[in-house]
C-alpha cells in the first residue's frame, strides 16, 4: 500500500489508502504536531489512473515536492515532500518485493473507527501521529 515515511524521528510508516490528510488536526490521517503545519495542511489523493497527487489545502507554509513549492503535484515513488518542517518520502511500491503497491486496497476499521497511536517526535521537533494502522 502506498505510504508516507518520515525522514526524521522514529522509523514508521503512514499508509495512505485512497486519501490521507496531513495536518495538526487530530482527525487527520497523518497528524503532525508542529506550528509550521496547518490544521489541514495537505491531502494525498488517489487519481483515477492509479497515480497519487498531493494538494496544498491553502496552508500558510505550503507544500514542497522534489525541492519545489507546489499547489498540486503528481507523486512518484521516492518523492520527498516537505509539509511545514516535517519531511516525508512517498513510497508507492512494496519495499519487500519492489512491486507497485495495490492502490485500490483501503484499510478496514471497526465501527468504533481507526485505532489511534501515540505521538512520535521527529528530529525537526515536530510530532506525528497516525489515525491509520501502522504497517509491520
C-alpha positions as CSV (number, residue, x, y, z in Angstrom):
1,X,0.0,0.0,0.0
2,X,1.3,3.5,-0.8
3,X,2.7,5.2,2.3
4,X,4.5,8.3,3.8
5,X,7.7,7.7,5.7
6,X,9.0,10.4,8.0
7,X,12.7,11.3,7.1
8,X,13.4,12.1,10.8
9,X,12.5,10.7,14.1
10,X,11.4,7.2,14.9
11,X,11.1,4.9,11.9
12,X,7.5,4.3,11.0
13,X,5.1,4.2,8.0
14,X,1.8,6.0,7.5
15,X,-0.3,4.1,5.0
16,X,-2.1,6.4,2.6
17,X,-5.1,4.4,1.1
18,X,-7.3,6.3,-1.3
19,X,-6.7,9.6,0.5
20,X,-4.9,11.0,3.5
21,X,-5.0,14.4,5.1
22,X,-1.8,15.6,6.7
23,X,-2.0,18.3,9.3
24,X,-2.1,19.2,13.0
25,X,-5.8,18.4,13.5
26,X,-6.2,15.1,15.4
27,X,-8.8,13.9,12.8
28,X,-6.1,13.9,10.1
29,X,-4.8,10.6,8.9
30,X,-1.3,11.8,9.4
31,X,-1.2,14.2,12.5
32,X,1.9,16.4,12.7
33,X,2.2,18.5,15.9
34,X,4.3,21.4,14.6
35,X,3.3,25.1,14.5
36,X,4.6,25.3,10.9
37,X,2.0,22.7,9.8
38,X,-1.6,23.9,9.3
39,X,-4.5,22.1,10.9
40,X,-5.4,20.6,7.5
41,X,-2.2,21.3,5.5
42,X,-2.3,18.9,2.5
43,X,-4.2,16.0,1.1
44,X,-2.7,13.0,-0.8
45,X,-5.3,11.5,-3.2
46,X,-5.5,8.5,-5.4
47,X,-6.2,9.5,-9.0
48,X,-8.3,7.6,-11.5
49,X,-5.2,6.4,-13.4
50,X,-3.7,4.8,-10.2
51,X,-1.2,7.6,-9.5
52,X,-1.2,9.8,-6.4
53,X,-1.2,13.6,-6.1
54,X,-0.6,15.9,-3.2
55,X,-2.7,19.0,-2.9
56,X,-2.0,22.0,-0.7
57,X,-5.1,22.8,1.3
58,X,-4.5,26.6,1.4
59,X,-1.8,26.1,4.1
60,X,0.2,29.1,5.4
61,X,3.7,27.5,4.7
62,X,2.9,25.5,1.6
63,X,4.0,22.1,0.3
64,X,7.4,21.3,-1.3
65,X,7.8,18.3,-3.6
66,X,11.2,17.5,-5.1
67,X,12.5,20.8,-3.8
68,X,9.8,23.0,-5.4
69,X,6.9,24.7,-3.7
70,X,3.6,23.4,-5.3
71,X,-0.1,23.8,-5.1
72,X,-0.6,20.4,-6.6
73,X,1.8,17.7,-7.8
74,X,1.6,14.1,-9.1
75,X,3.8,12.0,-6.8
76,X,6.3,9.3,-8.0
77,X,7.8,6.5,-5.9
78,X,10.6,8.0,-3.7
79,X,9.5,11.7,-3.9
80,X,10.4,13.8,-0.9
81,X,7.7,16.0,0.5
82,X,8.1,18.8,3.0
83,X,4.9,19.9,4.9
84,X,5.8,22.7,7.3
85,X,9.1,21.5,8.8
86,X,8.2,17.8,8.6
87,X,9.8,15.9,5.7
88,X,8.4,12.6,4.3
89,X,9.2,10.2,1.5
90,X,6.3,8.9,-0.6
91,X,6.6,5.2,-1.3
92,X,4.3,3.8,-3.9
93,X,6.0,0.3,-4.1
94,X,6.1,-2.6,-1.7
95,X,9.7,-2.4,-0.2
96,X,9.9,-6.2,0.1
97,X,9.1,-7.0,-3.5
98,X,9.8,-3.8,-5.3
99,X,6.5,-4.2,-7.0
100,X,3.9,-1.4,-7.2
101,X,1.6,-1.4,-4.2
102,X,-2.1,-2.2,-4.6
103,X,-3.6,1.3,-4.8
104,X,-7.2,0.1,-4.5
105,X,-6.7,-1.5,-1.1
106,X,-8.1,0.5,1.8
107,X,-7.8,-0.3,5.4
108,X,-11.0,-1.6,7.1
109,X,-11.8,-0.4,10.6
110,X,-14.4,-1.5,13.2
111,X,-17.4,0.7,13.8
112,X,-15.5,2.5,16.6
113,X,-13.2,3.9,14.0
114,X,-9.5,3.6,13.2
115,X,-7.0,2.9,16.0
116,X,-5.1,5.9,17.5
117,X,-1.4,5.7,18.0
118,X,0.7,7.7,20.4
119,X,2.6,10.8,19.1
120,X,6.1,10.4,17.7
121,X,8.8,13.1,17.9
122,X,10.6,14.0,14.7
123,X,14.1,15.4,14.9
124,X,12.8,18.6,13.5
125,X,10.9,19.0,16.7
126,X,7.6,18.0,15.0
127,X,5.5,15.2,16.4
128,X,3.5,12.8,14.2
129,X,0.6,10.5,15.0
130,X,-1.5,8.5,12.6
131,X,-5.1,7.5,12.8
132,X,-4.4,4.7,10.3
133,X,-2.9,1.4,11.4
134,X,0.9,1.1,11.2
135,X,2.3,-1.4,8.8
136,X,4.5,-4.1,10.1
